[in-house]
Amino acid sequence: MNEERISFTNSHGDTLSGVLHHPAQGASRGAVILCHGMESNKDSDKLVLLSRALAQGGVMVLRFDFRYVGESSGRFEDITYSGEVEDLTAAHSLVQSRNPGGKTAILGSSMGGTVALLFAAQEPGLAALVTVAAPIHPERFPTRVLTPAQTEEWRAQGFTRYNGQRINLSLLHDLESLNVPKAVQKITCPVLILHGDADEIVPVEEAYELNACLINSKRLSILPAADHRLSNPAAMQRAIAEALDWLTQHVS
């Protein structure tokens, strides 16, 4: 199969870096876009394995770095959910131009899963969606990682630090403007929800709530003893297999 390194721009002119996986043989049966999480990038083991498996099955795949990480331009401190939705919009346009008339699906992991949900709520043409450990309440992020005093300090000084990295106040403002449960009710494509019942970052209860909010075709798959990063090889293997089956089925 052929892996093509590409770059493209979002609506703000930021350069986004990606890898486009072309099908091993013949014309594409459809396309899939893969979205990484907050502290990950396009080269995560999960995304690389899934990209190659999909391409082997005849599906075109784009995995890319959001604007603040990896080989893309931008700074981590400027991260927002709304900004990532803009990046995904640019990625979707690129895939549509490379696969005109074909079906397109999206997989998003963690923050990338929430971004995929928000994008799908405004893009009725998607063929399918897969979320992996996606928070439906990203606005709870500050209370999970900061004390109330630290959150107020974030507001006062305009930034905070998370795992040693600066995050600007724009993220807090963005989180306060989001209503993911309301947005996902607009999603029309089939959705597969993958979530570990031992997720220490995003409680598994959020997966059950997401499932309840979706009004169309969906499937909830709870991975036993799986943490947020699917560090258990068996859980990772099962998640990739279920995602592969769902995505291939819906873009073919």
C-alpha positions as CSV (number, residue, x, y, z in Angstrom):
1,M,0.0,0.0,0.0
2,N,1.0,3.6,-0.5
3,E,1.5,6.1,2.4
4,E,1.6,9.7,1.1
5,R,2.8,12.5,3.4
6,I,0.7,15.6,2.8
7,S,0.0,19.0,4.2
8,F,-3.0,21.2,3.9
9,T,-4.4,24.4,5.6
10,N,-7.3,25.2,7.8
11,S,-9.5,28.3,7.6
12,H,-7.0,30.3,9.5
13,G,-4.1,29.5,7.3
14,D,-2.4,27.1,9.8
15,T,-0.5,24.2,8.1
16,L,-1.7,20.8,9.1
17,S,0.4,17.7,8.5
18,G,-1.0,14.3,7.6
19,V,-0.4,10.9,6.1
20,L,-2.8,9.7,3.5
21,H,-3.0,5.9,3.2
22,H,-4.1,4.7,-0.3
23,P,-5.7,1.3,-0.8
24,A,-3.5,-1.6,-1.5
25,Q,-5.2,-2.4,-4.8
26,G,-7.6,-0.7,-7.1
27,A,-10.0,2.2,-6.4
28,S,-10.9,3.2,-2.9
29,R,-14.1,1.7,-1.4
30,G,-14.5,4.9,0.7
31,A,-12.5,7.0,3.1
32,V,-11.9,7.4,6.8
33,I,-10.4,10.3,8.8
34,L,-8.7,9.5,12.1
35,C,-8.6,12.1,14.9
36,H,-6.1,11.8,17.8
37,G,-6.5,12.9,21.4
38,M,-5.3,15.8,23.4
39,E,-1.8,14.6,24.3
40,S,-1.4,12.3,21.3
41,N,-0.7,12.8,17.6
42,K,-1.3,11.1,14.2
43,D,1.5,8.6,14.8
44,S,0.0,6.9,17.8
45,D,0.1,3.1,17.6
46,K,-3.7,2.8,17.5
47,L,-4.1,5.2,14.5
48,V,-1.2,3.7,12.5
49,L,-2.4,0.1,13.0
50,L,-6.0,1.1,12.1
51,S,-4.9,3.1,9.0
52,R,-2.9,0.3,7.6
53,A,-5.6,-2.3,8.3
54,L,-8.3,-0.1,6.6
55,A,-6.0,0.6,3.6
56,Q,-5.4,-3.2,3.3
57,G,-9.1,-3.6,3.0
58,G,-9.5,-1.0,0.2
59,V,-10.3,2.1,2.2
60,M,-8.5,5.4,1.9
61,V,-7.4,6.8,5.3
62,L,-6.2,10.2,6.5
63,R,-4.5,10.6,9.9
64,F,-3.3,14.1,10.7
65,D,-1.9,16.3,13.4
66,F,-4.2,19.0,14.8
67,R,-2.8,22.5,14.6
68,Y,-1.0,22.4,17.9
69,V,1.0,19.2,17.8
70,G,3.4,17.0,15.8
71,E,4.4,18.3,12.5
72,S,1.5,20.8,12.2
73,S,2.0,24.5,12.9
74,G,0.5,26.3,16.0
75,R,1.1,26.1,19.7
76,F,-0.3,23.7,22.3
77,E,-1.3,26.5,24.5
78,D,-3.9,27.7,22.0
79,I,-5.7,24.3,22.0
80,T,-9.6,24.5,21.9
81,Y,-12.3,22.1,20.8
82,S,-13.7,24.6,18.4
83,G,-10.3,25.1,16.8
84,E,-10.0,21.3,16.3
85,V,-13.5,21.2,14.7
86,E,-12.1,23.8,12.2
87,D,-9.1,21.5,11.6
88,L,-11.4,18.5,11.0
89,T,-13.5,20.5,8.6
90,A,-10.4,21.2,6.5
91,A,-9.4,17.5,6.7
92,H,-12.9,16.5,5.6
93,S,-12.7,18.8,2.6
94,L,-9.3,17.4,1.6
95,V,-10.6,13.8,1.8
96,Q,-13.7,14.8,-0.2
97,S,-11.5,16.2,-3.0
98,R,-9.4,13.0,-3.0
99,N,-12.4,10.7,-2.9
100,P,-15.1,12.6,-4.8
101,G,-18.5,11.0,-4.5
102,G,-17.3,8.4,-2.0
103,K,-18.5,7.8,1.5
104,T,-16.5,9.2,4.4
105,A,-16.4,8.1,8.0
106,I,-14.5,9.5,11.1
107,L,-12.9,7.9,14.1
108,G,-11.9,10.1,17.1
109,S,-10.1,9.2,20.2
110,S,-10.6,11.0,23.5
111,M,-10.7,14.7,22.8
112,G,-10.6,13.8,19.1
113,G,-13.8,11.8,19.7
114,T,-15.6,14.8,21.1
115,V,-14.4,16.9,18.2
116,A,-15.7,14.2,15.8
117,L,-19.1,14.3,17.5
118,L,-19.3,18.1,17.2
119,F,-18.3,17.9,13.5
120,A,-20.8,15.2,12.8
121,A,-23.5,17.3,14.3
122,Q,-23.0,19.8,11.6
123,E,-22.2,17.5,8.7
124,P,-25.2,15.3,7.8
125,G,-23.3,13.6,4.9
126,L,-21.0,11.5,7.0
127,A,-21.3,7.7,6.5
128,A,-20.4,6.7,10.1
129,L,-18.6,7.7,13.2
130,V,-16.6,5.8,15.9
131,T,-15.6,7.4,19.3
132,V,-13.0,5.9,21.6
133,A,-13.1,7.1,25.2
134,A,-14.7,10.4,24.2
135,P,-16.0,12.8,26.8
136,I,-19.5,14.1,26.4
137,H,-18.8,16.6,29.2
138,P,-15.5,18.2,28.2
139,E,-16.6,21.2,30.3
140,R,-15.8,19.1,33.4
141,F,-12.1,19.0,32.4
142,P,-11.1,21.9,34.8
143,T,-12.7,20.3,37.8
144,R,-11.0,17.0,37.1
145,V,-7.5,18.4,36.9
146,L,-7.6,21.6,38.9
147,T,-8.8,22.8,42.3
148,P,-11.4,25.7,42.3
149,A,-8.6,28.0,43.4
150,Q,-6.4,26.9,40.4
151,T,-9.3,27.5,38.0
152,E,-9.8,31.0,39.3
153,E,-6.1,31.6,39.0
154,W,-6.4,30.4,35.3
155,R,-9.0,33.1,34.8
156,A,-7.0,35.8,36.5
157,Q,-3.6,35.2,34.9
158,G,-4.9,34.1,31.5
159,F,-3.3,30.6,31.4
160,T,-2.7,27.5,33.5
161,R,-0.4,24.5,33.2
162,Y,-1.4,20.9,32.5
163,N,1.2,18.2,32.6
164,G,3.9,20.8,32.3
165,Q,2.4,22.5,29.3
166,R,0.8,26.0,29.2
167,I,-2.9,26.2,28.2
168,N,-4.4,29.6,27.6
169,L,-7.7,31.0,28.9
170,S,-9.3,30.5,25.4
171,L,-9.7,26.8,26.2
172,L,-11.7,27.5,29.4
173,H,-13.9,30.0,27.5
174,D,-14.4,27.4,24.7
175,L,-15.4,24.7,27.2
176,E,-18.0,26.9,28.8
177,S,-19.6,27.5,25.4
178,L,-20.0,23.8,24.5
179,N,-23.1,21.7,24.9
180,V,-22.1,18.3,23.5
181,P,-25.2,16.4,24.7
182,K,-27.4,18.9,22.8
183,A,-25.1,18.8,19.7
184,V,-25.1,15.0,19.4
185,Q,-28.8,14.9,19.1
186,K,-28.3,16.3,15.6
187,I,-26.1,13.4,14.4
188,T,-27.7,11.3,11.7
189,C,-25.0,8.8,10.9
190,P,-24.5,5.4,12.6
191,V,-22.2,5.8,15.7
192,L,-20.1,3.1,17.4
193,I,-19.1,4.1,21.0
194,L,-16.0,2.3,22.4
195,H,-15.2,2.9,26.1
196,G,-13.3,1.1,28.8
197,D,-15.0,0.5,32.1
198,A,-11.8,1.2,33.9
199,D,-11.2,4.6,32.2
200,E,-9.6,6.8,34.9
201,I,-9.8,10.0,32.8
202,V,-13.3,9.9,31.2
203,P,-15.8,8.0,33.4
204,V,-17.6,5.2,31.6
205,E,-20.9,6.8,32.6
206,E,-20.2,9.4,29.9
207,A,-20.3,6.6,27.3
208,Y,-23.8,5.5,28.5
209,E,-25.0,9.1,28.5
210,L,-23.6,9.6,24.9
211,N,-25.5,6.5,23.8
212,A,-28.7,7.8,25.3
213,C,-28.3,11.2,23.6
214,L,-27.9,9.7,20.1
215,I,-31.3,9.4,18.5
216,N,-30.4,7.4,15.4
217,S,-28.4,4.1,14.8
218,K,-25.8,3.5,17.4
219,R,-23.9,0.7,19.2
220,L,-22.3,0.9,22.6
221,S,-19.3,-1.4,23.3
222,I,-17.9,-1.4,26.8
223,L,-14.4,-2.8,27.0
224,P,-13.8,-4.7,30.3
225,A,-10.9,-3.7,32.4
226,A,-9.7,-1.2,29.8
227,D,-8.2,2.2,30.8
228,H,-8.3,5.5,28.9
229,R,-5.3,4.7,26.7
230,L,-6.3,1.1,26.1
231,S,-2.9,0.1,27.5
232,N,-4.0,-3.5,27.8
233,P,-3.1,-5.2,24.5
234,A,-6.3,-7.3,24.4
235,A,-8.4,-4.2,24.9
236,M,-6.5,-2.3,22.2
237,Q,-6.9,-5.3,19.8
238,R,-10.6,-5.6,20.4
239,A,-11.2,-1.8,20.0
240,I,-9.3,-1.8,16.7
241,A,-11.2,-4.9,15.4
242,E,-14.6,-3.4,16.3
243,A,-13.7,-0.1,14.8
244,L,-12.3,-1.7,11.6
245,D,-15.5,-3.7,11.1
246,W,-17.8,-0.7,11.7
247,L,-15.9,1.7,9.5
248,T,-15.4,-0.8,6.6
249,Q,-19.0,-1.8,6.7
250,H,-20.3,1.7,6.5
251,V,-18.0,3.2,3.9
252,S,-18.1,0.3,1.4
